[in-house]
């Protein structure tokens, strides 16, 4: 029977709003996180009511399959004044019991209960290096970021993080009680997990390499080119790696231009291939064709591309940062990300040893099995229940 106060069939159910304005490809990694969370919440939760808040641009991308999931519009850009002023009004109209903000940008004026996902603190750690703005604008944006993330951390009922390393950093940075933070690991999409084991046909390989102008043998790196990704040191390592190219998959921007300039300085510009966006089905094949996937980051929240590589049998070389050791375990070969000579040495070991590549592939297949988007959604739902 419906409650006359709530309009819901069960007084124990909640009305949950999820800020999905970053849903879809434009939201990059966070967009994928939101997609997989919603996809799996629809599978596991038929009780609670969900209001998925989207912009007009990504409204058509999400089509709920369950009756307890509905769409709502808040056509405001993230990190904007509208986000601070208009989004709270949209949420208050929904009257949710709880809101999930899947990124730190929680409106300062929103008065209701919420949980927030803080994926990393990289913006604070690499703030000055990762800007293309003038000093006054940079300082203003930095102040806005610090104010927003600190407010979100202080006011949230619970904070979700993608790794224990990030959990510990957030707890320490904002002096929070440990029970306020919960780690929910991300996972690899089925297209990588279900990739066939057989080799790519010669015709398909030639077609793919020609499409992107790539020459074998090559190393592969996927993601943004922000300074914390440390791709410049990977380029600096190339002279120490004979007869191997580097393929970078990521959007072209000023940071990529800096990477290309670095390649010119080190005389390896003909060995760097910047291919832009690659759809997932072709990315599967690039992982398969690569000698090795390289993750040279100085800091990360999780590090999904290397797990994708492992899922399809691509050996991985990664920087020896704490978060990678947590997420990847013993699956990769590790190097010092601040020493190009060590990067070159460790990658050479992989490139020159068929036996080592086979060993890394085996370890990678086992490591990927530890993660599941469904498990992530189940753990997130448990956080919602605890935060009510």
N, C-alpha and C positions, 0 to 999 in steps of 0.2 A: 504493500500500500504506500502511496506517495505521502510524504510528510508535507503538511500545509505550509510549513515554514521554509523548507529547503526545496521542495519540488522533486526530491530524490527518493528513490524506492528504498534506500537503505541509509539510515542515519550514520552508519559507520563509513560510508563512502565519502570521498573527497572530491572537490572541484579543483582541478590542478591546471594552471596555465603554464605553458612552455613558450618562452621567447624564442621563436624559430626564425627570426629575421635574417639570420646567417645561413639558413637552410639552403642547400644546393651548392653548385660548383663555385659560385662567387665567394662563398664563405670558406673555401679551401678546407683545411683540416677540421676546423670547428664545424663547418657545414656538413662534413661527412659524419662527424660525431653526432650531430643532431638527427641526421637522416637515420642512422643505425639505431639510435636510442628510440625514436618514434616507431620505427619498423618493428622493433622487438617488444616495446611496450604494448603495441596493438596485439601481439601474439599472447602475451602473458597476463594482461590485465583487462578483464571485461567488466569490472565493477566501478572503478573510479571514472569520473567525467573529466575529459581533457579538452582544453581550449588551446589550440596551436596558433600562436600569433605570428603572422607573416606580413611581409611587405607586398605591394601590388606586383612587383617584379618577380617574386618567387612564389606567389600565391598558387599559380597553376602547377607548380612542381610537386606539391604535396597533395595527395588524394587519399584521404583516410579510407580504410577498408572496414572499420568497425564503427558501429553506431554511437559508441561512447567517446569518439574522437571527432571534434568539430574544428573548423577553421575560423579564424578571426583576423581582421586587418588592422595593422598599425604601420602605416606607410611612412615610416621615419628611418633615416639612415643611422647606422650605428656610429658611435662617437660624435653625435651631433647635438645641437641645442634642442632639436625636436625630440630626441631620445629622452632628454631630461625633463622636458615639459609636457609632451604629448603622450608618451608611452604610459606614464602612470595613470593618466585619465582613461586610456583604453583598458588597462588592467582593472581599475576600480569599477568600471562599468560591468566587467565580467564577474566581479565579486568572488574571486577564487579563495579557497582556503589556503592555498600555497602556490607560489610561483617558482618555476625553475629557470634561472638565468644561466645559460650554458657558457657564459663568458663573464669576465669581471665587470663589464660595463652595466652595472645595476644603477638605475636612476636614483639620484640622491634623495629625491622627494617621494619615492614610493614608500608608503607607510606599512604595508602588509607583510605577512610572513613569506619568507623565500629561502630557497637554497641556491647556491651558486657554484659553478664549476670554475676553478682557477687552474688553467692548464699549465702555467709556468709563471716565473717571475723574470723572464728574459728581458722584457721592456725596461725594467729597473736596472738589470745587470749590464745591458749593452746599449743604454739609452743614447749616449752621445754619438756612438759609432753608427747607429742605425737610422740616422736622420738625414734628410735632404733639404730640410727647411732652414730658414734664416734663424739666427740665435734667438731673437725675441719670440718668434712663433714656436720654436723648439722648446723654450723654457715654459711657455704657456701650456703647451700640450703635455709636457712632463708633469707640471703641477696638476693639471686636470687628471692625468692618469693616476698619480699617487693619491690624490684625494678620493677618487672613485674606488680604486681597489682597496684602500684602507677602510673606507666606509662600508663597502660590500662585505669584507672579511669580518668587521666588527658586528654588523647587523644581521648577518645570515644565521638561520637556525642551524644549518649544516653547510660544510664546504666539501665539495667533491674534488679530488685530484686524480690525474691519470697515472701517478707513480708515487711510491713511498718517499722517494727523494724530494719530489715537489711538496708532498705533504709535510715533510720535516722542515723544508725551507719556509713554507707559508706559516707553519706553527711558530717557528722561531722569529720570523720577520715581524709578525703581528702579535706576538705574545699571547697565543690562543691556547685554550685547554685541548689536550689531545683528542678527547672524545667528540670534539666539534668537527673533526676532519675525518673523511672516509676516502680510501683509495679504491677507485673502480677502473680496472685496466681496460684499455681499448683492444681491438682485435683486427684480424685480417678479413677482407671481404671474400665471399665465396668464389668469386671469379678467379682468385689466386689459389685458394685451397683446392678448387676442383679442376685446375689446369691440367690437361692431359700430360702424361709423363713422356710421351714419344717426342722425338726431335722435330723441330720445324723443318718442313720440306725445303729443299734448295730453292725452288721457285718462289715460295712465300718469303724466304729469307732475303733473296735478292730484291724482291719487290719492296720489302720493308726498309732495307738499307738504302735503296735508291730514293725512296720517298723522303727520308730524312737526311740524305746525303752523308750517311755514316760509313766509316771504314773500320773493318775489323783488323786486329783484336781491339776491344775497348773495355774500359772501366765505365761504370754507370753511377750517376748520382742524381737523386730526384728531390725536388722541393724548392723552397725559396733560396735566394742568394744573399740573404741578410748576413751581416758580419759574423753573427754567432755560428752560422753554418760552416765558417772556416774554409770555404772553397778556395780562397786565394792560396792557402798553404798546400792544398791538394794540387793546385796548378804549379806551385813552386817545386813540388815533388816530381813532376813529370819528367824533367831532364834526367832524373835518376832512374827512370823507368824506360828502358829501351823498347822501341817497337810496339808501344801500346798507347792508344788514344783515350781521351776522356769525353764521354757523352753526358751532357747536362740537360736534364728534363725539367723545365720550369719557365714561368712567364718572363718575358723580356722586360727589364726595367733598368734604372740607373745603376743598381748594384750588379746586374749582369754585365752592363757596359764596363764597369770597373774590373770585373773578372776577365773580360776579353782583353782589356788593356794590360792587365797583369800577365796574361799569356803572351802578349807581344813583347813585353819587357824580358821575359824569360825565353823567348825564341821558340815557343811551342804553340803559337796561334793556329798553325795548321793541324795540330793534334787535339784541339778543343772544338767540339761540335755542340753548339747550342741549338736545341731542336724545338724549344717551346713546349706547348701543351701536347700531350700524347694520350689518346683514349685508353681506357683500362685494358681492352683486349689486345692492343698493340704493345702496351707496357708489359704485359705478361711475356710477350715474345722477346722484348728487349732485355728483360731480366734473364731469360733463358740463354740469350746470345752473348751476354756479358761474361767476360773473364771473371769479374768480381764486382760486387756492389760495394761502394765505399761511403761510409757515414763519418765524415771528419769533424762533426760539430763540437763546439766548446761547451754548449749547454743545450738541453732539450727538456721537454716535458714528458715525452714518451719515445717517439722515434719509429713511426709506423712503416715508412718505405723499406727499411732493412728487413722487417718481418715479412713484408710482401715478397721481397727477394728470396728469403729463406723458403717461403711456402712453395715457390716454383723451382727450387733447387739451385739457386744462385749463391755461390759462396759469398760471405760478407767479411769485410775488413772495417773495423770501427774504432773510433777514438776511445781511450780508456777512461771516459768520464763515468761517474757513479751511476747515473741513470741508465746508461747503456748496459752496464754490468748487471743492473737489476732486471732490466727487460730482456736482454739477449742471453744472459747467462754465459755458458761456455761455448755458445754456437759460433761466434766470430773469432777472427784473429784480431787482437787489439794493438793499437799503436799510440804513441805520444802525439796528440794533435797539434802541439806547438813546435814539433821538430819535423820539417819536411823530409829530412834524411831518414828518419824512423818510419814515416809514412811510406816512403819509397821502398825501404827494406822489407817491411811486412807485406806490402802488396806484391813485391817481387817473389817472396816465398810462396804466395798463393798462385801467382801466374806461372811459376816455373815447376810446380809440383802437382802432378795429376793426383797423386795419392792424398796430398793435403786438401785439395779441392773436394775430393770425394768424402773425406772425413768431415769437412765443414758442412757439406750438403746434408749428410746424415744427421749431424747435430742440429742443423737448422730446421729440418723436418720435425724433429722431436720438440724443439723449443716453441714452435708455432702452435702446437697442440694445447699449450697451456692457456691460451686466450680465446675468449668467445664473446661476441657482441650480445648474445642472449644472457650470458652470465652478468655482463656489465649492466644490462637493463634490469635484471632481477635485483642486483645490489642497489641500483639507483632507486627502484621502487621501494625497497626496504628503508632507504634514507627518507623518502617522502613520508612513509608511515611514521618513522621516528620523529620527524620534524613537525607533524600536524599539531 
